[in-house]
């Protein structure tokens, strides 16, 4: 003998409406977050120097620009 599971039609309609409601609510919430907070991609900015520091370190010298031969690219 088989097991018969009876689910009422109002319960089916309620779950479908609940699914659509969650879908549309989540979509509008995601679009609102997208407009309010922009994502920044790239290198982060360096931290500001400490306040009141009497000694400041000199900036490092830039590397020498020399042309490299093609053997380094292999």
ABEGO torsion letter per residue (X at the ends): XBBBBBBBAAAAAAAAAAAAAAAAAAAAAAAAAAAABBBBBEBBBBBBBBBGBABBBBBBBBBBBBBBBAAAAX
